[in-house]
Every structure is written in structure tokens, then in C-alpha cells.
């Protein structure tokens, strides 16, 4: 069993004991199948690309970016070589193009070292990443969960997590940050895994409503 698999198994066991809502989701959707995406630059590029547009539009832009830099992969050097004009032709706004080029420059000049960053505590990683234009707290939290596999990250502003908490507790409105953090106390120290189950619960509900 890999280290990640061991952590996920322990998380499932803890969540099933600590929270009745999670116990149900672990039965329905477990074991947790959270998968890591070990290329942080690609992950951040995809996150920036998806801001304020639909998933389908984001996938289309990424495909055009991949076509623009082909046969290279999405790397800092490949994105930097595109320049703003090529990025605009691929479908990026001027602002998003500047975000991608700024991110690429930070990596290429050594200002942002992902290997070094990965050794830092969660809060320091969020603080560092959110200094970059185009990267907010939510994106930094997704980096912690899906690139580094940090087990106890609560994306308190995530719509899916907030909607799941609203459903679990019969709330009239989506919980704000403080309430979300309080409601998620039983999930600790595996809030990342609990968030994964929240997303699964919302996916299933949306699918059922679409029938």
C-alpha cells in the first residue's frame, strides 16, 4: 500500500467514526479515490485558465494552448515562449495571459521553486502562492490537496463544500467561512478527504436532478 493509500484509508476510518454525514458518504462513495497531479505548474495554469468561465470553455482553451506549444508540454519555458499574442490567439484574455506569463517567469527565474515550496507548512504555501497575480486562496488550497496530497485542507469558500454543508445541516443559506470551519471540526485532521466526499455528494445530486 502506498503512503497516499494509507492516509486515505485512515481518513475514511476517522471520518466514518467522527461524522454521521461522512459515514454515509464513505459507505456510498468510498473508499476515497483522490488522485494527485504531480505537475504543479500545469495545475496552476489549468486553474487560471478556468477562472470565471465554464468547464467546457476552459477545456477548449487548454486544448488550444496545447496545440499552440505542441509538441512541447505545458511547461514554464513553453508558455513563456508563446508570448502574449499567441496566448490571446489561444483564447486567453489580456489579463489571464499576463497571469500565465508572470507565473512562468517566476518559475524560470527561480523566484518560485516548487520543490522548496512543497516542504513548507500549508499556511506558508498559501501565503506564497497568493502573492502571484491570478492565484487566490482557493487555487492555493487546490494545489495543497491535489499536487501535494496535504490531508487537512478545508476549502471553506468552495461552492461544492459549502453546498454539501448546507445540505448536511439543513441550513437556509450557504455557510460563510467561520461557520464552515466550525461545522468541519469533526473532519479534522482529514478535511481534504472530507472535501472530496462533499464534491462526490454534489456530483451525484446534480446528476439525479438532470434525469
LINCORDA-V953813 format. One record per backbone hydrogen bond with DSSP energy under -1.0 kcal/mol. CO is the residue of the C=O (numbers start at 1). NH is the residue of the N-H. Records with the same first field share a line. If there is no record, write none. Layout:
CO=NH, NH
//
This chain:
2=6
3=7
4=8
5=9
6=10
7=11
8=12
9=13
10=14
11=15
12=16
13=17
14=18
15=19
19=23
20=24
21=25
22=26
23=27
24=28
25=29
26=30
39=43
40=44
41=45
42=46
43=47
44=48
45=49
46=50
48=51
50=53
54=58
55=59
56=60
57=61
58=62
59=63
60=64
61=65
62=66
63=67
64=68
65=69
69=72
73=75
75=79
76=80
77=81
79=83
83=87
84=88
85=89
86=90
87=92
88=91
93=97
94=98
95=99
96=100
97=101
98=102
99=103
100=104
101=105
102=106
103=107
104=108
105=109
106=112
113=117
114=118
116=119
117=120
121=125
122=126
123=127
124=128
125=129
126=130
128=131
129=132
132=135
136=140
137=141
138=142
139=143
140=144
141=145
142=146
143=147, 148
144=150
146=37
151=192
154=156
155=158
158=162
159=163
160=164
161=165
162=166
163=167
164=168
165=169
166=171
176=180
177=181
178=182
179=183
180=184
182=185
184=187
185=188
187=190
190=194
191=195
192=196
193=197
194=198
195=199
196=200
197=201
198=202
199=203
200=204
201=205
202=206
203=207
204=208
205=209
206=210
//
